[in-house]
Amino acid sequence: MSKAPFPNPLDMATLEAFCHPVPGNDLAAPVRIGAEIVAANGFLALRAHRGRWLDSDFPEPSAGQLRRIDALPWESAAHLPEFWQPLELIKAHLFRFAPIGPWAIDKHGHPTGRLCPTPVWKCGDAHPVRLSFLQLISRLPRAEVFVGPQGNRRPLYFRCTGARGIVAADVRLETFSFSVFQPTTDRMDGSLVYAATRKPTDAAPRPRMALLPEQKPWPPVDMTDA
């Protein structure tokens, strides 16, 4: 597993990294759905609308593939623009110990189709996710995750330059060892406060120290040589 960033625009190797690693699996290769190229592996899915490829390079999905991809809740409150945080902010934590490959391999170096053991983290208000998946997503150009209110058992939404994606909620992940982008608690009413991002143009203006009409600057002006 590498921690090197994926290129911008995305390329074919990026798509393959998000597919199932075992040849012959229904999700072993990217497919074309409308104007997007979809790479999925049964746990997460990436929908790219721009990259270094021709749409004609990819086949349309089979009925089974389309059913599995469309079953994911793509349209949701995760598209609210103010509740996204860049993974670059926590990248030092993500790779603090070592890169973790998503898939286990056998003694011959071939992927087995089983997930590699990994710590489990909670990212924002989404369901806990595997650290190996967060590391993979963080390699995408300008990768961001949705950290706004969602409720229990909701997937982790992510986006990057040229693509969007989902890490499906895995009911087997009940506990987690670390959390990032967590909401805070309002001291007045106990409600959760979610950290909304703010564009530089939306930032509050800096206060300016203006003098009153009768007020003179301090210290006084030196008039000795005037």
C-alpha positions in Angstrom: 0.0 0.0 0.0 1.4 3.4 -1.0 0.6 6.7 0.4 1.6 8.6 -2.7 -1.2 10.9 -4.0 -3.3 9.9 -7.0 -2.8 12.2 -10.0 -5.1 15.0 -11.1 -6.8 14.4 -13.4 -7.5 10.9 -12.2 -6.2 8.0 -14.2 -7.0 4.3 -14.9 -4.8 3.2 -12.0 -6.8 5.3 -9.6 -10.0 3.6 -10.7 -8.5 0.2 -10.4 -7.5 1.0 -6.8 -11.2 1.4 -5.9 -12.3 -1.8 -7.6 -12.5 -5.4 -6.2 -9.0 -6.9 -6.5 -10.1 -10.4 -7.5 -10.5 -10.9 -11.3 -13.9 -12.2 -12.2 -15.7 -10.4 -9.4 -18.8 -8.4 -10.5 -17.0 -5.2 -9.3 -13.5 -6.1 -10.6 -13.5 -3.4 -13.3 -14.9 0.1 -13.8 -18.1 0.6 -15.7 -19.8 3.6 -17.4 -23.1 4.9 -16.0 -24.3 7.9 -17.9 -21.5 10.5 -17.9 -19.7 9.0 -14.9 -17.2 6.1 -14.6 -17.9 4.0 -11.5 -15.3 2.0 -9.6 -16.6 -0.1 -6.6 -15.6 -3.0 -4.5 -18.6 -3.9 -2.3 -17.5 -1.6 0.5 -17.0 1.7 -1.2 -17.7 3.3 -4.6 -16.2 6.1 -6.6 -18.0 8.0 -9.3 -15.7 10.0 -11.5 -16.9 12.6 -14.0 -13.5 13.6 -15.3 -10.2 11.8 -15.8 -7.5 10.7 -18.3 -9.7 8.3 -20.3 -12.3 8.0 -22.9 -15.8 7.1 -21.8 -15.8 4.5 -24.6 -13.0 2.6 -22.8 -15.6 1.3 -20.3 -18.5 -1.0 -20.7 -22.0 -0.3 -19.4 -22.8 -2.2 -16.2 -24.7 -5.4 -16.1 -28.1 -5.5 -14.4 -26.5 -6.9 -11.3 -23.8 -4.3 -11.2 -26.3 -1.4 -11.8 -28.5 -2.7 -9.0 -25.7 -2.8 -6.5 -24.4 0.7 -7.3 -27.8 2.3 -7.5 -28.7 0.8 -4.1 -26.3 3.2 -2.4 -27.9 6.4 -1.1 -26.2 8.8 -3.5 -28.7 11.7 -3.1 -28.6 12.9 0.5 -28.0 15.8 2.8 -24.3 15.1 2.3 -24.4 17.5 -0.6 -24.8 20.5 1.7 -21.7 22.6 0.8 -20.9 23.9 4.3 -20.3 20.6 6.0 -17.1 19.3 4.2 -13.7 19.0 5.6 -10.4 18.3 3.7 -8.6 15.1 4.7 -5.3 17.0 4.3 -6.0 18.4 7.8 -5.6 15.0 9.4 -3.3 13.3 6.9 -0.4 13.2 9.5 -2.7 11.2 11.8 -3.9 8.9 9.0 -0.4 7.7 8.2 1.1 8.1 11.6 2.2 4.5 11.8 2.1 2.9 8.4 0.0 2.7 5.2 -2.5 -0.1 5.3 -3.6 -1.9 2.1 -7.4 -2.5 2.0 -7.0 -6.1 0.9 -5.3 -9.1 2.4 -2.8 -11.0 0.2 -1.7 -14.7 0.2 1.8 -16.0 0.4 2.2 -15.5 -3.4 1.3 -11.9 -3.1 -2.1 -12.3 -4.7 -5.2 -10.6 -3.2 -7.6 -13.0 -1.4 -10.7 -10.9 -1.7 -10.8 -10.5 2.1 -10.2 -7.2 3.9 -6.9 -6.6 5.6 -7.0 -6.1 9.4 -7.1 -2.4 10.2 -8.1 0.0 13.0 -11.6 1.5 12.8 -12.2 5.2 13.0 -15.2 7.4 13.3 -15.2 10.3 10.9 -17.7 13.0 11.6 -21.3 11.8 12.2 -21.0 8.9 9.8 -20.9 5.2 10.7 -17.4 4.0 11.8 -15.1 3.2 8.8 -11.8 1.3 8.3 -8.7 3.3 8.5 -7.4 1.6 5.4 -10.3 3.1 3.4 -9.7 6.6 4.8 -6.0 6.3 3.8 -7.1 5.3 0.3 -9.5 8.2 0.0 -7.0 10.7 1.3 -4.7 10.0 -1.7 -7.3 11.5 -4.0 -6.7 15.1 -5.2 -8.2 17.6 -2.7 -10.1 14.8 -0.9 -12.9 15.9 1.4 -15.4 14.1 3.7 -18.9 15.1 4.8 -19.0 15.9 8.5 -22.5 17.3 8.9 -25.5 15.8 10.7 -26.6 12.5 9.4 -27.9 10.2 12.1 -26.9 6.6 12.9 -26.0 4.0 10.4 -25.3 6.5 7.6 -22.4 6.1 5.1 -19.3 8.2 4.9 -19.5 10.5 1.9 -16.4 11.8 0.2 -15.5 13.9 -2.8 -12.4 15.1 -4.7 -11.4 16.9 -7.8 -13.2 15.1 -10.6 -15.2 12.5 -8.5 -17.5 11.7 -5.6 -17.9 8.6 -3.5 -19.5 6.6 -0.6 -18.1 4.3 2.0 -21.1 2.1 2.9 -22.1 1.7 6.5 -20.9 -1.6 7.8 -23.0 -2.9 10.6 -20.2 -5.2 11.8 -18.2 -2.1 12.8 -19.6 -1.3 16.2 -16.6 0.2 18.0 -13.8 2.5 17.0 -10.4 3.4 18.4 -10.1 7.0 17.2 -12.4 9.8 16.0 -11.9 12.9 13.8 -14.1 15.9 12.8 -16.5 15.2 15.7 -19.3 17.7 16.5 -19.1 19.6 19.8 -21.8 20.0 22.4 -23.5 23.3 22.9 -23.1 24.3 26.6 -26.5 26.0 26.7 -28.9 23.4 25.5 -26.7 20.3 25.0 -27.3 20.1 21.2 -24.6 19.0 18.8 -22.7 21.7 16.9 -21.2 20.6 13.6 -18.1 22.4 12.3 -19.1 24.0 9.1 -16.4 25.0 6.7 -16.1 28.6 5.6 -14.7 30.0 2.4 -12.1 32.8 2.7 -14.5 35.2 1.1 -17.1 34.5 3.8 -14.7 35.2 6.6 -15.7 38.0 9.0 -13.8 41.2 8.4 -10.9 42.0 10.8 -11.7 44.7 13.4 -10.1 48.1 12.6 -9.0 50.5 15.4 -10.5 53.8 14.4 -9.9 57.0 16.3 -12.8 59.1 17.6 -13.0 62.7 16.3 -11.7 64.2 19.6 -9.2 61.4 20.2 -5.5 62.0 19.5 -3.0 59.2 18.7 -0.8 57.9 21.6 2.0 58.3 22.1 1.8 62.0 21.0 3.7 63.2 17.9 7.2 64.5 18.6 7.1 68.2 17.4 10.7 69.0 18.5 12.1 69.5 15.1 8.9 70.7 13.4 
